[in-house]
Structures are given as C-alpha cells and as structure tokens.
C-alpha cells in the first residue's frame, strides 16, 4: 500500500477505484485527510468509505449470527456439522434436488444466505462455486419424477436429502436440516424451521441444491424446446401452465401434481401426503466432492 502522502496526491476517481471498487484496506489517517480536504468529491468519498465500514460490520454480525447453531455444536465437540436442504418441491416438472455440505469451522462467506433470498442467479452461481471450493466436502442427491409420482413429493424430498447426505465423502458428526428430519440418518440431527435463513450450513446446502437443479433444468430445456424450462425451471408460472395446456405433458412432468393430471384428463389424487415410508436410497444419483 502506498504511503498516505502518495495517496493524497491521487485523484478522487483513483482513490474511489482503490478503496470502494477494489475494497482495499484504508490506511490510518486517510479518512481524516479526506474529510479535511477542500474538495467536495473528497468529502463524498469519505462518506462512502464510512458507509462501507458500516456495511462490513453489519454483514460480519449477520454472518456470525448465521453460525449460532454451528457454534453451539462445535463447542459440544461436533467438529463436522453438515447442513442439508432441498430445492424443487413446488415445480410441475423435473426432479427434486438436495444439497449437503460441511463447512470449515467459523466459515464466513459474504452474501451467504437462503438461496431464495438471492435473486441474482449469477450471484448464486458465484456463491455455489466458492462454497464448493471452500467446503470440507459437499454432495447432491436427486429424486426423479418417477419417484416423486410413486412415493409423493414430500417423501421424494426426504429421499433426495438422504442421498445427498450419504454422498458426502466424510461422515458428519451432526446434521442440521431445513424444517424436517431425515429418515435413517446415521448421526444425530436437528430440524430447524426456516433453517435455510438461520443456519450457515443449511444456507450453503440450499445454494448448492438450487444451482444444481437450475443447471439440470437448463439441460432439460435443450431436450424439450418450446416449454421454457430455462426461464421458469418447471415452476407453475402462468407461462408454464399455458404451455402445458397447449403442448401437453412431457415425461418429465409430475403426474401426481393436480395441474398436470388435469391436462392429462386424470382424476385428482386423494392420498394422504405423509403415509408412505421412504425407500432405501441405494439407487442414488449423487455427485460430490
């Protein structure tokens, strides 16, 4: 880092590029010097840097709070805490996908959050890539459309989570799960309502699940042109419902879902949602690292 006097000879745009765009560490005395500078641009830059400080502190506090469940478990001796979450329960087409991840202790990634709160898909992809690079290990598990129709979507979601958990290359000591509990889980677990917004490991798992499923739906879009899977990812948007009625159901449409059954002229399914047992996950479609 240049000396303070050298920095003060730079133009305001140069300083803005260094300390706001490149987010370099601000040397002692620079803020005070900018605030005493007679240039209006210097005063504005000082305000923006102080705003950056406040934002960094706020984000640091948020990320620390996001680790509260993990910190408690690490203190109890559970060194490998896994988070598990799924994506794709509501769509009319495509599989349900679950992610499982074990993060390093005290891991903080700026922007880490419930995948549903990250609206920019490019940002989700960036976070997913960073999580995969940094994680102790991670895995995904699929439950296919045929399984969804056979055992219902609730149990298919559990099956995908089983497969993701069993796909991890190292066995966790404890598992945090979004809202539910995984059947036949080999280690202690805890279901946390809204866990993808309250736990860092579950949030990371939700991002991996979401980005994996979105990528899979892009592949299906290439196979089934005209249905718009690249944009709606199989969710029951007005566009998807209109196309489904106009073009008919595909093999990847979930025949246990009411809107698909209506298009096919089938009666609604009245089965109790939670009555079927979850099958063993031996036929898992799993990717991991």
C-alpha positions in Angstrom: 0.0 0.0 0.0 1.4 3.5 -1.0 2.2 5.9 1.8 -0.5 8.3 2.9 1.1 11.3 1.3 1.3 9.5 -2.0 -2.3 8.5 -1.9 -3.4 12.1 -1.2 -1.7 13.1 -4.5 -4.0 10.8 -6.4 -7.3 12.0 -7.9 -10.6 11.3 -6.3 -11.7 8.8 -9.0 -8.4 6.9 -8.5 -9.0 6.8 -4.7 -12.6 5.7 -5.3 -11.4 2.8 -7.5 -8.9 1.7 -4.9 -11.0 1.8 -1.8 -14.5 1.3 -3.0 -14.3 -0.8 -6.1 -11.3 -2.8 -5.2 -12.1 -2.6 -1.5 -8.5 -2.2 -0.4 -7.7 -1.6 3.3 -7.9 2.1 4.2 -4.7 3.3 5.8 -4.7 5.2 9.1 -5.3 8.9 8.6 -6.8 8.8 5.1 -10.4 9.3 6.2 -9.5 12.3 8.3 -7.4 13.8 5.5 -10.3 13.4 3.0 -12.7 15.0 5.5 -10.5 18.0 5.9 -9.9 18.2 2.1 -11.5 21.3 0.5 -12.7 19.2 -2.5 -16.4 18.2 -2.4 -15.5 14.9 -4.0 -13.1 14.1 -1.2 -15.9 14.6 1.4 -18.3 12.4 -0.6 -15.6 9.7 -0.8 -15.1 9.8 2.9 -18.8 9.3 3.5 -18.9 6.3 1.1 -15.9 4.7 2.8 -17.6 5.1 6.2 -20.7 3.6 4.8 -18.6 0.7 3.6 -17.3 0.2 7.1 -20.9 0.1 8.5 -21.9 -2.3 5.8 -18.9 -4.6 6.6 -19.7 -4.6 10.3 -23.4 -5.3 9.7 -22.5 -8.2 7.3 -20.0 -9.6 9.8 -22.6 -9.5 12.5 -25.1 -11.2 10.3 -22.7 -14.0 9.3 -21.8 -14.5 12.9 -25.5 -14.9 13.8 -25.9 -17.3 10.9 -23.4 -19.6 12.7 -25.1 -19.7 16.0 -26.3 -23.3 15.7 -23.0 -24.4 14.4 -21.0 -22.6 17.1 -23.1 -24.3 19.8 -22.4 -27.7 18.2 -18.7 -27.1 17.7 -18.5 -26.2 21.4 -20.0 -29.5 22.2 -17.4 -31.4 20.2 -19.2 -31.9 17.0 -16.4 -30.9 14.7 -18.1 -31.8 11.4 -21.5 -30.3 11.1 -23.4 -30.9 7.9 -26.3 -28.8 6.5 -28.9 -30.4 4.3 -31.6 -28.7 2.2 -33.6 -29.4 -0.9 -34.9 -27.4 -4.0 -37.7 -28.1 -6.3 -40.6 -29.2 -4.2 -43.2 -27.0 -6.0 -42.4 -27.3 -9.7 -44.7 -29.3 -12.0 -41.7 -30.8 -13.8 -38.2 -32.1 -13.1 -36.6 -33.8 -10.1 -36.3 -32.6 -6.6 -32.6 -32.0 -5.7 -31.0 -31.8 -2.3 -27.6 -30.5 -1.2 -25.4 -31.5 1.7 -22.3 -29.6 2.8 -19.8 -29.5 5.7 -18.2 -26.1 6.1 -15.0 -25.3 7.8 -15.4 -24.1 11.4 -16.1 -20.3 11.7 -16.6 -20.1 7.9 -17.9 -16.7 6.8 -18.7 -16.0 3.2 -20.0 -12.5 2.3 -23.5 -12.8 0.9 -24.2 -16.3 2.2 -28.0 -16.6 2.7 -31.0 -18.7 1.9 -30.9 -19.3 -1.8 -34.5 -18.0 -2.2 -33.3 -14.6 -0.9 -30.5 -14.4 -3.5 -32.4 -13.2 -6.6 -29.4 -12.7 -8.9 -28.7 -16.1 -10.4 -25.2 -15.1 -11.3 -24.5 -14.3 -7.7 -26.0 -17.6 -6.6 -23.6 -19.4 -9.0 -20.6 -17.4 -7.7 -21.5 -18.3 -4.1 -22.1 -22.0 -5.1 -18.6 -22.2 -6.7 -17.0 -20.6 -3.7 -18.8 -22.9 -1.3 -17.7 -26.0 -3.2 -14.1 -24.7 -3.2 -14.0 -24.0 0.5 -16.2 -26.8 1.9 -14.7 -29.8 3.8 -17.0 -31.8 1.5 -20.3 -31.4 -0.4 -22.7 -33.6 -2.3 -26.1 -33.5 -4.1 -28.8 -36.1 -4.4 -31.7 -36.4 -6.8 -35.2 -37.9 -6.6 -36.5 -38.3 -10.1 -40.0 -37.6 -11.4 -40.9 -41.3 -11.4 -40.1 -41.5 -7.7 -42.0 -38.3 -6.9 -45.1 -39.8 -8.5 -44.6 -43.1 -6.7 -43.9 -42.0 -3.2 -45.2 -38.3 -3.3 -43.2 -35.1 -3.3 -42.8 -34.9 0.5 -41.1 -38.3 0.7 -39.2 -37.7 -2.5 -37.7 -34.6 -0.9 -36.6 -36.7 2.1 -35.2 -39.3 -0.3 -33.1 -36.7 -2.1 -31.8 -35.4 1.2 -30.9 -39.0 2.3 -28.9 -39.4 -0.9 -27.1 -36.1 -0.6 -26.1 -36.9 3.0 -24.9 -40.4 2.1 -23.0 -38.9 -0.8 -20.7 -36.9 1.4 -17.1 -38.1 1.3 -16.7 -37.7 5.1 -19.3 -38.7 7.7 -20.5 -35.7 9.7 -20.9 -35.8 13.5 -24.2 -33.9 13.4 -26.7 -32.8 10.7 -28.8 -29.6 10.6 -31.8 -30.0 8.3 -34.2 -27.4 6.9 -37.6 -27.9 8.7 -37.5 -31.7 8.6 -35.6 -34.8 9.8 -34.0 -37.3 7.5 -35.2 -40.9 8.0 -32.5 -43.5 8.8 -29.9 -40.7 9.5 -26.7 -42.3 10.7 -25.8 -39.5 13.1 -27.7 -37.1 15.4 -29.7 -34.4 13.6 -31.8 -31.4 14.2 -34.6 -30.0 12.0 -34.7 -26.2 12.1 -37.8 -24.3 10.8 -36.6 -21.8 8.2 -33.2 -23.2 8.7 -32.0 -22.0 5.3 -32.3 -18.5 6.6 -31.0 -19.3 10.1 -28.0 -21.6 9.7 -24.9 -21.1 7.5 -24.5 -24.7 6.6 -28.2 -25.2 5.6 -28.0 -21.9 3.6 -24.9 -23.3 1.8 -26.7 -26.5 1.1 -29.7 -24.6 -0.2 -27.5 -22.7 -2.7 -25.9 -25.9 -3.9 -29.3 -27.6 -4.3 -30.8 -24.6 -6.1 -27.9 -24.1 -8.5 -27.6 -27.8 -9.3 -31.3 -28.1 -10.1 -31.3 -24.9 -12.2 -28.4 -26.3 -14.2 -30.3 -29.6 -14.7 -33.4 -27.7 -15.9 -31.3 -25.9 -18.4 -30.3 -29.3 -19.8 -33.9 -30.3 -20.0 -34.7 -27.1 -21.8 -32.3 -28.1 -24.5 -34.1 -31.5 -24.8 -37.6 -30.1 -24.7 -37.7 -26.9 -26.7 -40.7 -24.7 -26.5 -41.6 -25.3 -22.9 -39.5 -22.5 -21.4 -37.7 -24.6 -18.7 -34.7 -22.3 -18.9 -36.8 -19.4 -17.6 -39.3 -20.9 -15.2 -37.3 -24.1 -14.2 -40.5 -26.1 -14.1 -42.4 -24.0 -11.6 -46.1 -23.4 -12.2 -45.7 -19.9 -13.7 -48.5 -18.6 -16.0 -46.2 -19.2 -18.9 -45.6 -22.8 -17.9 -49.2 -23.5 -17.2 -50.2 -22.1 -20.6 -47.6 -24.1 -22.4 -48.5 -27.2 -20.6 -52.1 -26.9 -21.7 -51.1 -26.0 -25.3 -48.4 -28.6 -25.9 -49.3 -31.3 -23.4 -47.4 -33.1 -20.6 -43.9 -34.4 -21.1 -42.2 -37.4 -19.5 -40.6 -35.0 -17.0 -43.9 -33.6 -15.8 -45.0 -34.8 -12.4 -48.2 -36.9 -12.9 -49.0 -36.8 -9.2 -49.5 -33.0 -9.4 -53.0 -31.6 -10.0 -52.3 -29.3 -12.9 -50.5 -32.0 -14.8 -53.3 -34.5 -14.1 -55.9 -32.0 -15.3 -54.1 -31.7 -18.6 -53.9 -35.5 -18.9 -57.6 -35.8 -18.0 -56.8 -37.8 -14.8 -58.7 -37.6 -11.5 -57.1 -35.7 -8.6 -55.0 -37.8 -6.2 -56.5 -38.0 -2.7 -53.8 -40.0 -1.0 -52.6 -38.9 2.4 -49.4 -36.9 2.0 -47.3 -38.5 4.7 -48.4 -42.1 4.8 -45.8 -43.8 2.6 -42.4 -44.9 4.0 -39.3 -43.5 2.4 -37.5 -46.3 0.4 -33.8 -47.0 1.0 -31.6 -44.7 -1.0 -29.4 -47.3 -2.6 -30.2 -46.3 -6.2 -28.9 -42.8 -5.5 -28.0 -40.4 -8.2 -25.3 -38.5 -6.4 -22.5 -36.0 -7.2 -20.0 -35.0 -4.6 -16.6 -33.5 -3.9 
